Amino acid sequence: MGLSKKRRDYQNHSAQVCRTMRWKAMRMQTLERDGWACVQCGERRRLEVDHVQPVKTHPELSFSLGNLQSLCGKCHARKTRIEIGLGQIDPKREAWKKLVKDLQKPTEHKGKEHA
């Protein structure tokens, strides 16, 4: 089963929940509770509200505030990847990506003082 098929299976279950007015209220409560930041990395942009236990396997927790968390798009995609059975991304790849990102950041150069 391909990635898109697996992802669609999960989305179909939560889509019915996420279209309701009740969900919109729960979503706002979750974002406010989590300080409008990703609970994994602290990112404040592109926030999504995620079901800790998926709706597909735990429909009774669909509207439980304790089963909701704020995640940025990147952390949410990582969690979904694991849930649908694709596993963790290789830690060496993650380390390489972090290194490249760190190298792209501007560095501060301290000037030498001349006496």
C-alpha positions as a printed Julia matrix, in Angstrom:
115×3 Matrix{Float64}:
   0.0    0.0    0.0
   1.48   3.36  -1.05
   2.0    6.42   1.11
  -0.92   8.34  -0.34
  -3.33   5.42   0.18
  -2.26   4.99   3.81
  -2.5    8.73   4.46
  -5.98   8.88   2.88
  -7.2    6.07   5.15
  -6.24   8.11   8.23
  -7.57  11.38   6.8
 -10.95   9.85   6.0
 -11.53   9.0    9.65
 -10.58  12.39  11.06
 -12.18  14.43   8.25
 -15.67  13.86   9.63
 -14.54  15.07  13.05
 -12.63  18.1   11.77
 -15.6   19.51   9.85
 -17.75  20.09  12.94
 -18.24  23.27  14.98
 -17.34  21.27  18.08
 -13.93  20.49  16.56
 -13.28  24.15  15.8
 -13.92  25.01  19.46
 -11.71  22.13  20.66
  -8.99  23.21  18.25
  -8.93  26.74  19.67
  -8.87  25.41  23.25
  -5.92  23.17  22.39
  -3.92  25.96  20.75
  -4.55  28.27  23.7
  -3.65  25.54  26.22
  -0.39  24.8   24.37
   0.56  28.49  24.22
   0.21  28.66  20.42
   3.4   26.61  19.98
   4.31  23.11  18.84
   4.58  20.86  21.89
   7.49  18.98  20.26
   9.8   21.74  19.01
   8.29  25.07  20.09
   7.64  26.32  16.54
   4.88  28.94  16.37
   4.09  28.84  12.64
   1.9   26.43  10.64
   0.33  24.91  13.73
  -1.98  21.94  13.43
  -4.01  20.24  16.14
  -3.28  16.54  16.25
  -5.04  13.6   17.85
  -2.46  11.87  20.06
  -4.39   8.62  19.68
  -5.7    8.54  16.07
  -9.42   8.86  15.4
  -9.2    5.7   13.3
  -8.27   3.56  16.31
  -9.79   5.65  19.14
 -12.95   7.37  17.85
 -14.2    7.8   21.42
 -11.33  10.25  22.03
 -12.11  12.44  19.01
 -13.25  15.39  21.13
 -11.19  14.77  24.26
  -8.94  17.74  25.06
  -6.48  15.36  26.7
  -6.06  13.57  23.37
  -5.2   16.72  21.43
  -1.87  18.46  20.97
  -0.53  21.37  18.93
   2.12  20.38  16.4
   3.88  22.3   13.63
   3.53  20.89  10.14
   6.95  19.22  10.26
   6.37  17.44  13.6
   2.85  16.45  12.55
   4.14  14.95   9.28
   6.8   12.98  11.21
   4.17  11.61  13.63
   1.79  10.7   10.8
   4.6    8.94   8.94
   5.18   6.69  11.93
   1.43   6.09  12.48
   0.86   4.91   8.92
   3.71   2.44   9.17
   6.55   4.13   7.33
   8.73   4.29  10.43
  11.21   6.8   11.69
  13.37   8.86   9.39
  17.01   7.73   9.57
  18.72   9.57  12.5
  21.83  10.08  10.34
  19.69  11.88   7.76
  18.17  14.07  10.49
  21.66  14.9   11.81
  22.8   15.82   8.3
  19.76  18.05   7.76
  20.43  19.81  11.07
  24.09  20.34  10.16
  23.18  21.84   6.79
  20.57  24.09   8.42
  23.08  25.26  11.03
  25.63  26.03   8.3
  23.08  28.22   6.51
  22.59  30.43   9.58
  24.61  33.63   9.53
  27.48  33.52  11.98
  28.6   36.32  14.21
  32.19  37.38  13.74
  33.88  38.93  16.71
  36.43  41.52  15.72
  39.86  41.32  17.31
  40.72  44.21  19.51
  43.99  45.88  18.78
  45.9   47.35  21.74
